[in-house]
Amino acid sequence: MIFSALKSAPKPVDTGKVRALLWAPDKKAAIQLASLMEKQGFPGFDTNSQNVVGVYASDVSSFAQSLGACLDLEQRREIKALIINGSMPKLDDFAQIQTVENLVHHHSTLWLADMLNDGRFKSLMQPIVEAEGHAVHGYEFLFRGMSKDGQIISPVDMFAAATDGLLSARLDSFARDSAVRTASYFDVQERLFINVLPRSVSVAQSAFTDTLDLIENAGVEPARVVFEIVESEAVNDIAELSDMINFCRSAGYRIALDDFGSGFNNLTMLIGLSPDYIKLDKSLISRVSTEPPIWNLVANMIDAAKQSGVLVIAEGVEDERTARLLRALGTDFIQGYLTGHPAERPL
């Protein structure tokens, strides 16, 4: 079937394009796939096979991204793909047949590596203000990528693509260093809240110490730097996390537990890890004024933090009513659209 499909395949009408051959599990799936490719804007060619769909693509990366967006995981694992750069395949090309899932994963990391290598990224700053006095206490530095046409790429998309541990650590390292350079450029005198993935520190310890060297060379006092330990999922290895926190604290830096009430959902962590700050998860803050059980949960978290001498930052505060409730509960600082959007310059 493979060779019969290629034997009658015509030469590309545009030599600047690549050809893609997609093997569907059956005829019905192939018909649906051909229709889907046409809707995605990929012109097709006849393969003389019921199960093989042939399409032209301007480049492999954009084609892989389109496949990732329009096919579900099961389809990506079932459908096989072969990319041909020449007019006709060679025998060696057949060794390159792979699942669409592998093709998508490979090229999803390529665009991210290219973005980092090209320096297409920046750090935005969102103020963290005193709940009572409204003075700016510090800024959280938010990493943003940029596509080649200047469009913003969200951190969610970047870290979703960086499934490889080393690439994730590299992305985290670039984000930290970008934050330090941005703060230095604008001579930010308030506290710098810089996100850190615990697993990236354990994977690439030297990269983290490079960040500490960058902070020292920028003349920023360690006490003004708050490393936000980011973990959106439940933390499984508390000992490893504790080691990472102690490593930072021994160098004079402060620590914040991000997403508290989400990934850090066990109040015993508050005592065991002894952070300087906790940041209440925005998914809780958005519901605190409308759902009494959430209000009670947040109140208990703030009370536990106060008893442990930990400062509380409420994230995602968007209206004055929520801010009033949080002040009444004893929140120390608020962060959100109410007090400032992420911006390229400090207030």
SVG drawing of the C-alpha trace seen along z (x, -y; Angstrom):
<svg xmlns="http://www.w3.org/2000/svg" viewBox="-22 -55 51 57">
<polyline fill="none" stroke="black" stroke-width="0.4" points="0.0,0.0 2.8,-2.4 4.6,-2.0 1.4,-2.0 0.5,-5.3 3.8,-6.9 4.1,-5.4 1.4,-7.5 1.9,-10.6 2.5,-13.7 5.4,-16.0 4.7,-19.1 3.3,-22.0 5.4,-24.3 9.0,-23.2 9.0,-25.5 6.5,-23.3 6.9,-20.0 4.7,-17.0 3.1,-15.1 1.6,-11.6 -0.8,-10.7 -1.7,-7.0 -5.2,-6.8 -6.3,-3.5 -9.1,-2.9 -10.9,-4.4 -13.6,-6.2 -10.9,-7.9 -8.9,-8.8 -12.0,-10.6 -12.5,-12.5 -8.9,-13.4 -8.7,-14.6 -11.8,-16.8 -10.2,-18.2 -6.9,-19.0 -8.8,-20.8 -10.6,-22.9 -7.3,-23.7 -6.0,-25.1 -3.7,-22.3 -4.2,-21.4 -4.2,-17.7 -2.9,-15.4 -4.0,-11.9 -2.1,-9.0 -4.1,-6.2 -4.7,-4.7 -7.9,-4.5 -6.1,-5.0 -3.4,-7.5 -4.0,-11.2 -1.5,-13.4 -1.2,-17.2 1.1,-20.0 2.4,-22.3 4.4,-25.5 6.6,-24.3 6.7,-21.4 6.5,-23.3 3.2,-25.1 1.8,-21.9 2.7,-20.0 1.1,-22.8 -2.1,-22.6 -2.2,-18.8 -1.8,-19.2 -4.6,-21.8 -7.2,-19.9 -6.6,-16.2 -7.3,-14.8 -4.7,-12.7 -6.1,-9.3 -6.1,-10.4 -2.5,-11.8 -1.4,-8.4 -3.3,-6.4 -2.3,-8.4 1.2,-7.9 3.0,-10.7 5.9,-10.9 7.3,-14.3 9.0,-14.5 11.2,-17.5 12.0,-16.3 9.8,-15.6 9.9,-11.9 10.7,-9.9 13.9,-7.8 14.0,-4.4 15.7,-5.9 12.7,-8.2 10.5,-5.3 12.6,-5.1 11.2,-8.5 7.6,-7.4 6.3,-8.4 3.0,-9.0 1.5,-12.4 1.9,-12.7 5.7,-12.4 5.7,-14.8 3.7,-17.4 5.8,-17.0 9.1,-17.4 8.1,-20.6 6.3,-22.0 9.6,-22.1 11.5,-23.4 9.5,-26.7 10.1,-27.2 13.9,-26.6 14.0,-29.0 12.1,-31.6 14.6,-31.4 17.6,-31.4 16.2,-34.4 15.6,-36.4 11.9,-36.8 10.6,-37.2 10.1,-39.8 9.1,-40.3 6.0,-42.2 5.5,-43.6 2.4,-43.5 2.4,-45.4 1.8,-43.8 0.3,-46.5 -0.3,-46.9 -3.9,-45.9 -4.4,-48.9 -2.0,-51.7 -2.0,-50.8 1.8,-51.5 3.6,-49.2 5.4,-46.4 6.9,-44.7 6.4,-43.5 5.8,-40.0 7.7,-39.4 5.6,-37.6 7.4,-36.0 5.9,-36.4 7.2,-34.9 6.7,-36.5 6.1,-34.9 8.0,-36.0 5.1,-38.3 5.2,-39.9 2.2,-38.2 2.3,-37.4 2.8,-33.8 1.4,-32.9 3.5,-31.1 0.8,-28.3 1.6,-27.6 5.3,-27.8 5.5,-25.4 3.0,-23.1 5.4,-22.7 8.4,-22.3 7.5,-18.8 11.1,-17.7 12.7,-18.3 15.8,-20.0 13.8,-22.3 11.5,-23.2 14.4,-24.1 15.9,-26.2 12.7,-28.0 12.5,-28.7 16.1,-29.9 15.4,-32.4 12.3,-33.6 14.3,-34.2 17.1,-36.0 14.7,-38.1 13.1,-39.3 16.4,-40.3 17.5,-42.2 14.2,-43.9 14.3,-45.0 17.8,-46.2 17.0,-48.2 14.1,-50.0 16.0,-50.3 13.1,-48.7 13.6,-49.4 10.7,-47.4 10.8,-43.7 11.2,-41.4 8.9,-38.4 10.5,-35.9 8.9,-32.6 10.8,-29.3 9.9,-25.8 11.3,-23.5 12.0,-20.7 13.9,-23.0 16.3,-23.8 17.0,-20.2 17.5,-19.4 19.7,-22.4 21.3,-23.6 24.1,-25.5 21.5,-27.6 19.9,-28.6 23.2,-29.7 23.8,-31.6 20.6,-33.6 22.0,-34.3 25.2,-35.6 23.1,-37.8 21.3,-39.2 24.5,-40.0 26.1,-41.6 23.0,-43.8 23.5,-45.1 20.2,-43.8 20.2,-42.9 19.1,-39.3 16.5,-40.4 14.6,-42.3 14.3,-39.1 11.3,-36.8 11.4,-33.5 7.9,-32.3 7.9,-28.5 5.5,-27.7 3.7,-24.3 0.2,-24.1 -0.1,-20.4 0.0,-18.7 3.5,-18.5 4.7,-14.9 8.3,-15.3 8.2,-17.7 11.8,-16.9 13.0,-18.0 11.0,-21.1 12.3,-21.9 15.8,-21.5 15.2,-23.9 13.7,-26.5 16.6,-26.1 19.1,-26.6 17.5,-29.9 17.1,-31.0 20.7,-30.2 21.8,-32.7 19.6,-35.5 16.6,-35.3 13.0,-35.3 10.5,-32.6 6.8,-32.7 4.6,-29.7 2.5,-30.4 -1.0,-28.9 -1.6,-28.3 -4.9,-26.5 -4.3,-24.7 -1.1,-22.8 0.0,-23.7 -3.3,-22.5 -2.1,-21.1 -1.8,-23.6 0.9,-21.5 3.2,-22.7 2.8,-26.2 4.5,-25.1 7.0,-22.7 8.3,-24.9 8.2,-28.2 7.9,-30.6 8.0,-34.3 4.9,-34.7 2.0,-32.7 0.0,-33.7 -3.6,-32.7 -4.7,-31.0 -6.7,-33.3 -9.3,-30.5 -10.2,-30.9 -10.0,-34.7 -12.5,-35.0 -15.1,-33.1 -14.5,-34.5 -17.2,-37.1 -19.9,-34.9 -19.4,-31.4 -19.4,-31.2 -17.5,-27.9 -14.7,-29.5 -14.7,-32.5 -14.4,-30.2 -11.5,-28.3 -9.6,-31.5 -10.2,-32.8 -8.7,-29.7 -5.7,-29.9 -5.0,-33.6 -5.4,-32.8 -3.0,-29.9 -0.5,-32.1 -0.8,-34.8 -0.1,-32.3 3.0,-31.2 4.3,-34.7 3.8,-34.4 2.7,-37.3 -0.4,-36.8 -0.8,-38.0 -4.1,-37.6 -3.9,-37.1 -6.5,-37.8 -8.3,-40.7 -10.4,-42.4 -13.0,-44.4 -13.2,-46.5 -15.8,-44.3 -13.3,-41.4 -10.6,-43.7 -12.6,-44.8 -13.4,-41.3 -9.7,-40.3 -8.7,-43.3 -11.2,-42.4 -9.8,-38.9 -6.3,-40.2 -4.7,-39.9 -1.4,-41.9 -1.1,-42.5 -3.3,-42.3 -2.4,-41.7 -4.7,-41.8 -6.4,-44.0 -7.9,-46.2 -4.5,-47.6 -2.6,-47.1 -2.4,-45.1 0.9,-43.4 2.9,-46.1 6.2,-46.6 7.1,-49.5 6.7,-49.7 4.2,-52.1"/>
</svg>
